Amino acid sequence: MFISSDKSEARLIRQSLDDAGDPFQTDFAFTAESMTRHLAARSPNLIVSELRVQGQYVEPLLRDHPSVPVLLLVPAEDVEQARKAVDRWALDYEIKSGAILSDMQHVIERRFGPFNIPNSKDLKTRYEKQLAERDMLVKEIHHRVKNNFQTVCGVLSLQSQYIEDKRLLNMLTECQDRIRAMALLHEKFYRSNDMIKIDFRDYIENLVKGLFWSFGTDPKRVKLEIHVDDVELEIDRSVPCSLIINELVSNTLKHAFPSDWKGIGHIGISVRKHKEGIIELLVEDNGVGIPEHLDIKRSDSFGLELVTIMARDQLNGRIELDRNDGTRIRVFFQEKRVPLPMRHDS
């Protein structure tokens, strides 16, 4: 069985094995779900896998199959992790050289002896063409999305010049901040090495700096502290998190530190990983606090209502509010999206 997130890479290997007659009857898996499904159907003689598939480590998924040898195919920067994996559960590892057909041949030969995978110029040319087409498509999509974000922000900025009502003007500014939060996240994912995960701490820092600028907040008057554990949030988890952080920090900058408030303000943001894949997102401040009568889950504020919707509907999580010595709002949710159970008609 060959496990990889790169379908183009796997397609080339599939074609090469077919050309060689594929005496091994190789199965291919591109997601954790398909990998689990294949393993449930039949036990392979060998698994060739990357350390992660779509950002998820394969080790927990293979614990129920300890008798199946696993050979890891890893880039040079993951060698240390691969060595630790060999100490714990993997049979061995092979460093990716950039020539995937040669890598695959080495892996197979280390387990089954000499074997020739065709490495014709046609296959190489086909693979390079597929990679070039994929890169071109990704770049085109990125630029279109980026331009659309910029266009919407530009239209809102232009519209704001014709509005005198301060309340409406604030609403337009808040909309622009939300769009910038999503645009920044999109940019971070595009610039990441694998477009699967990002440096979430760096993202939060850039996001909040933009909010400080938007609200005209003096960073000497309000200090920012960020702590992010080693978590790997996929984009469908990162978007709701980014909007929640955007709304809560915006709310803090608007209300927590009024002009007559004395002392140095503090905003803390943390993303911590607990047992069983539970993520705790915390946004706290030492400001004047949320009024006792205000229920954030039933607030008239669109921003707080958006926080509730993102936490409950998008993250399937829960919210906790602590009003002692300022404000602390925690959102708990699963690191990985839990698939909804299938419906069965009676």
C-alpha positions in Angstrom: 0.0 0.0 0.0 1.2 3.5 -0.9 0.0 6.4 1.3 0.5 10.0 0.1 -1.3 13.3 0.0 0.2 14.0 -3.5 -2.1 12.5 -6.1 0.2 13.6 -9.0 3.1 11.8 -7.4 1.0 8.7 -6.8 -0.5 8.8 -10.3 3.1 8.6 -11.7 3.9 5.6 -9.5 0.6 3.9 -10.4 1.4 4.3 -14.1 5.0 3.0 -13.6 3.9 -0.1 -11.6 1.2 -0.8 -14.2 3.9 -0.7 -16.9 6.0 -3.1 -14.9 3.0 -5.5 -14.4 2.6 -4.5 -10.8 3.3 -8.0 -9.2 2.5 -6.4 -5.8 -1.1 -5.4 -6.4 -0.6 -2.0 -4.9 -3.4 -0.1 -3.2 -3.2 3.7 -3.0 -4.6 5.9 -0.2 -4.7 9.7 -0.3 -6.7 10.4 2.9 -6.9 9.0 6.4 -10.4 7.7 5.6 -9.3 5.8 2.5 -6.3 4.5 4.3 -8.5 3.1 7.1 -10.9 1.6 4.5 -8.1 -0.2 2.6 -6.6 -1.6 5.8 -10.0 -2.9 6.9 -10.5 -4.6 3.6 -7.2 -6.5 3.6 -3.9 -6.5 5.4 -1.0 -5.5 3.1 2.5 -7.1 3.1 4.1 -3.6 3.1 3.0 0.0 3.7 5.0 2.8 2.0 3.9 6.1 3.6 4.7 9.7 4.3 4.8 10.7 8.0 1.6 12.7 7.5 -1.4 12.4 5.1 -3.3 15.6 4.6 -1.6 17.0 7.8 -2.6 14.0 10.0 0.1 11.7 11.4 -0.3 8.2 10.2 1.1 6.5 13.3 -2.2 6.5 15.3 -4.0 5.1 12.3 -1.6 2.1 12.0 -1.6 1.1 15.7 -4.2 -1.6 14.9 -1.9 -3.2 12.4 1.4 -3.7 14.3 2.4 -6.7 12.2 2.5 -4.8 8.9 6.0 -3.3 8.2 6.0 0.4 7.4 8.6 2.1 5.3 8.6 5.9 5.5 9.3 8.1 2.5 10.3 11.5 3.9 12.0 14.8 2.9 15.4 15.6 4.3 13.9 18.0 6.9 11.8 15.2 8.4 14.7 12.8 9.0 14.8 13.3 12.8 11.1 12.6 13.1 11.6 9.5 10.8 14.4 8.2 13.1 12.1 8.5 16.1 9.4 6.7 14.2 11.7 3.9 13.4 12.6 3.6 17.1 8.9 3.4 18.0 7.0 1.7 15.2 8.3 2.0 11.6 10.5 -0.6 9.9 12.8 1.9 8.2 12.8 5.1 6.2 14.0 6.4 2.8 14.9 10.1 2.2 13.1 11.6 -0.8 15.6 12.6 -3.5 13.2 14.5 -5.7 13.1 11.6 -8.2 10.0 9.8 -6.9 10.3 6.7 -9.2 13.9 6.1 -8.1 12.8 6.6 -4.4 10.0 4.1 -4.8 12.3 1.5 -6.5 14.8 1.8 -3.6 12.0 1.3 -1.0 10.6 -1.8 -2.8 14.1 -3.3 -3.3 14.9 -2.9 0.4 11.9 -5.2 1.2 11.5 -7.5 -1.8 14.8 -7.5 -3.6 15.7 -6.2 -7.1 12.9 -4.7 -9.0 12.8 -2.4 -12.0 10.4 0.5 -12.2 10.4 2.0 -15.7 11.8 5.5 -15.7 11.2 6.5 -19.3 11.5 10.0 -20.6 7.8 10.0 -21.4 6.8 9.3 -17.8 9.1 12.0 -16.5 7.9 14.5 -19.1 4.2 13.6 -18.2 4.9 14.0 -14.5 6.7 17.4 -15.0 3.8 18.6 -17.2 1.2 17.6 -14.6 3.2 19.4 -11.9 3.5 22.5 -14.0 -0.2 22.5 -14.8 -1.1 22.1 -11.1 1.3 24.9 -10.0 -0.2 27.2 -12.7 -3.7 26.4 -11.6 -2.9 27.0 -7.9 -1.3 30.4 -8.7 -4.2 31.4 -10.9 -6.7 30.5 -8.1 -4.6 32.3 -5.5 -4.4 35.5 -7.5 -8.1 35.5 -8.3 -9.1 35.0 -4.7 -6.6 37.7 -3.5 -7.8 40.2 -6.1 -11.4 39.5 -5.1 -10.6 40.2 -1.4 -8.8 43.4 -2.4 -11.7 44.5 -4.7 -14.3 44.0 -2.0 -12.2 45.9 0.6 -11.7 48.6 -2.0 -15.4 49.0 -2.7 -16.1 49.2 1.1 -13.4 51.8 1.6 -14.8 53.9 -1.3 -18.3 53.6 0.0 -17.2 54.7 3.5 -16.1 58.1 2.0 -19.7 58.9 1.3 -21.1 57.9 4.7 -21.4 60.4 7.6 -23.3 58.2 10.0 -20.6 57.1 12.5 -22.4 53.8 13.3 -22.6 52.8 9.7 -19.0 53.8 9.2 -17.9 51.6 12.0 -19.9 48.7 10.5 -18.1 49.1 7.2 -14.7 49.2 9.0 -15.6 46.0 10.9 -16.5 44.3 7.6 -13.2 45.3 6.1 -11.4 43.9 9.1 -13.2 40.5 8.7 -12.3 40.4 5.1 -8.7 41.2 5.8 -8.6 38.4 8.4 -9.7 35.8 5.8 -7.4 37.3 3.1 -4.4 37.1 5.4 -5.2 33.5 6.3 -5.6 32.6 2.6 -2.2 34.3 1.9 -0.5 32.4 4.7 -1.8 29.0 3.5 -0.7 29.8 -0.1 2.8 30.8 1.1 3.2 27.7 3.3 5.3 24.8 2.2 2.5 22.3 1.7 -0.7 24.5 1.8 -2.0 22.3 4.5 -0.8 24.0 7.7 0.5 27.4 8.7 2.5 29.0 11.5 -0.7 30.1 13.4 1.3 32.2 15.9 2.7 34.3 13.1 -0.8 34.6 11.6 -2.3 35.8 14.9 0.4 38.3 15.4 -0.1 39.8 11.9 -3.9 39.8 12.3 -3.8 41.6 15.7 -1.2 44.2 14.4 -3.6 45.0 11.6 -6.5 45.5 14.2 -4.3 47.7 16.3 -3.7 49.9 13.2 -7.4 49.8 12.3 -8.5 51.0 15.7 -5.6 53.4 16.2 -4.4 51.6 19.3 -1.1 52.5 20.8 0.9 49.3 21.3 2.7 51.0 24.3 -0.7 51.4 26.0 -2.0 47.9 25.2 0.4 45.0 25.3 -0.1 41.8 23.3 0.9 38.3 24.4 0.5 35.2 22.2 1.1 31.5 23.0 0.3 28.8 20.4 1.0 25.1 21.0 2.2 22.8 18.2 -1.2 22.3 16.6 -2.0 21.6 12.9 -5.3 23.3 12.1 -6.6 22.6 8.6 -8.1 25.5 6.7 -11.7 24.6 7.6 -10.8 24.9 11.3 -8.5 27.9 10.8 -11.1 30.2 9.1 -13.6 30.1 12.0 -10.7 30.5 14.5 -9.4 33.5 12.7 -12.9 35.1 12.6 -13.4 34.4 16.3 -10.0 36.0 17.2 -10.8 38.9 14.9 -14.2 39.6 16.6 -13.0 39.1 20.2 -9.9 41.3 19.8 -11.9 44.0 18.0 -14.4 43.9 20.8 -11.6 44.3 23.3 -10.0 47.2 21.5 -13.4 49.0 21.3 -14.7 48.5 24.8 -12.1 47.1 27.3 -9.8 50.1 27.6 -11.8 53.4 27.5 -9.9 56.8 27.4 -10.2 57.2 31.2 -8.9 53.7 31.9 -5.6 53.8 34.0 -2.7 51.4 33.6 -1.2 49.3 30.8 -3.7 47.1 28.9 -3.0 43.5 28.3 -4.5 41.2 25.6 -3.6 37.5 25.7 -4.3 35.0 23.0 -3.5 31.4 23.3 -4.2 28.2 21.4 -3.5 25.1 23.5 -3.8 21.4 22.7 -5.3 19.1 25.4 -5.8 15.4 25.5 -7.9 13.6 22.9 -7.3 16.3 20.3 -9.2 19.0 22.2 -8.1 22.6 21.3 -8.6 25.5 23.7 -8.7 29.0 22.1 -8.4 31.7 24.7 -8.8 35.5 24.2 -8.4 37.5 27.5 -7.9 41.1 28.6 -7.5 43.0 31.9 -9.9 45.7 30.9 -13.2 46.9 32.3 -14.9 43.6 31.7 -18.2 42.6 30.0 -21.3 43.8 31.8 -23.0 41.2 34.0 -26.3 41.4 32.2 -24.7 40.7 28.8 -25.0 37.1 27.5 -22.5 36.6 24.7 -24.5 33.7 23.3 -27.6 35.9 23.0 -26.1 39.3 22.3 -27.5 42.0 20.0 -23.9 42.6 18.8 -23.3 41.1 15.4 -19.7 40.4 16.3 -20.5 38.4 19.4 -23.2 36.6 17.5 -20.7 35.7 14.8 -18.4 34.3 17.5 -21.2 32.0 18.7 -22.1 30.9 15.2 -18.4 30.1 14.3 -17.8 28.2 17.6 -21.1 26.3 17.6 -21.9 25.7 14.0 -18.5 25.7 12.3 -16.3 24.2 15.0 -19.0 22.2 16.8 -17.4 23.6 20.0 -18.5 25.3 23.2 -17.8 28.7 24.7 -16.9 29.6 28.3 -16.9 33.2 29.7 -15.0 34.3 32.8 -15.6 37.9 34.0 -13.1 37.9 36.9 -10.4 40.6 36.6 -11.3 41.6 33.0 -12.6 39.2 30.4 -11.6 35.7 29.4 -13.4 33.9 26.6 -12.5 30.3 25.9 -13.6 28.2 22.9 -13.1 24.4 23.0 -13.3 22.2 19.9 -11.8 19.2 18.3 -8.5 19.7 16.3 -9.8 17.5 13.5 -13.3 17.8 12.1 -15.4 15.0 13.2 -17.5 13.6 10.2 -21.2 13.7 10.7 -22.9 10.3 11.0 -24.7 9.1 7.9 -28.4 9.3 7.9 -30.4 6.1 7.3 -33.9 6.4 6.1 -36.3 4.2 7.9 
